[in-house]
Amino acid sequence: MGSPRSVRFDEGVLARLDRYVREHPGSSSSSVANMFVDESLRTYEHPGVVFRAGPAGRRAALNGGPDVWEVIGALHAVRAESPDLEGEDLAAELMEVTGLGREQIATALRYYATYSAEIDLLIRANHEAAEREERLWQAEQGLLGRRPA
């Protein structure tokens, strides 16, 4: 738990904060304000990073591009496929694979350098979800397959 602070909000901001809390059961004014202040500071520290809502919660993404975890996942894949690549050669291959520019790659790498544990959790969660969906699809295909005569 953080230390308490007295913060005064403009009436319009407070009304929007209250509406957000009502629309997101389980949240509180304090938790939502903390989340948005944290995200705002992160975007200030890492220009080019934005935050998006999704089924797994809010996550860091490149402005006009993919989520940061997707870029870092691609980096891991490139490294696994071509372990000898490094430096600008690695960056160039990552640009080729993702279709992103050098500055977008640098933005994702800088964000990851600061928040690697958070991004690694998202990569693992995505990998686990993909494996689960693959198992379910295989089971579905088995149920739809030809029955023995």
N, C-alpha and C positions, 0 to 999 in steps of 0.2 A: 504494500500500500504506500502511495506517495504522501508527501507532506501537503497539508491543506494550504490553499491560496485563496485569497478573496479576489474574484475577477468580476468586473462589471461588464455586462453585455448591452449593446444597443437593443432597443425594444424589438426591432426587426430581426436581428440576429437571434435573440432569445426566442422569438416566436418560431423561427425556422428550426432552431435546436429542439424546442418542445415538440414540434411536428415530427421531426426525424425520430425522436425517442418514441413517440406514440406509434409510428409506422414500423418500428423495430423492437418488438416485444423482447424483454430480457435485457435491454440496454438501459442506461441511466444517463441523465444529463452529464454527470461527471465522466462516465466512461466514454461517451460520445465526444465530449469536448476534448478529452485527453487524446483520443484517437485522431481527431482532425487536427489538433495542434501538432501532434507527432508527425502526421503525414505532411503537414505544411512545412515543418522544419526540415523534413527529409527532402522535399522537393526544392527547398531553398539550398540545401547542402549539395544536392545532386540535380542540377538543371537538366531537363529532358526526361525526368522520371515523373510519372503521374500515378495515381492510385485508382484502381477499378474494383467495383464490386462483382462478385460472382458466387457460384454455388459453394465454393470453399472459403468464402469470406473475401475481404479486401486484400489486394495484392499489388505490388509494385510492377509498373509496366513502363515501356518506353512510349513517350508521347507520339502517337500515330503509328505505333509498332507493337510488337509482341510483348508479353510479360517478360520481366527480367529472368525469371526462372527458366523460361523457354530458351532464351539466349544462352544461359549458362549450361542448360542441358545439352544444347547443340555443341557447346565448347567441349563438354565431357565426351560426347560422341566422337567429335573430330579427333580429340586426343587419343581415344581408345583405338580408332581406326588408323591413325597416323602418329604414333608416339614420338617420332623423331622431329615432328614439326614444332617450332617454337618461335617466339618473337613475332616479327611482322609476317613471316610465312604462315604462322598459325592464325594470326588476325586476318590475313587475306583469305585463307581457306574458310574461316568462320563467316566472313563477309559473303563469300560465294555460296555457302550452304544456307545462310539465313536471308540473303538478299538485302542485308542492312549495310549502311555506310560505316566508314571508320569511326566517325564521331558517335554514332549510336552504339557501336560495339564498345567503345571506350566508356560511354556512359553506363552501360550494363556492367562492365567489369569493375568500374569504380564503385557502383552501388553494391555489387557482390562482395567486394573487398571489405566494405563496411558492415554489411548485414549477411554474411555468408551462412550463418546458422539458420536464419529465417528462410533463405532461398533454398538451402539444402533440404529443409523440411518439405517445402513445396515440391521439389523434384522427387523426393521419396514418395510423397503422397500421390503424385501423378503416376509414378511407376507402379505403385501398389494398385491404384484404380485401374490402370491399363491391364495389369495381370488379372485382376478380378473380372473385368469385362471380357477378357479373352476366354477365361474359364467358363463364364456364363454363356458366351457365344458357342463355345465347343459343346457344352451340354445341350443347348438349344438345337444345334445341328444334329446331335445324336438323337434327340427326340423326334426330329423331323425326318430322319433317315429312313431308308427302306427297312421294313420289318421282315424278319426271316420267314420263309414260306413254310 
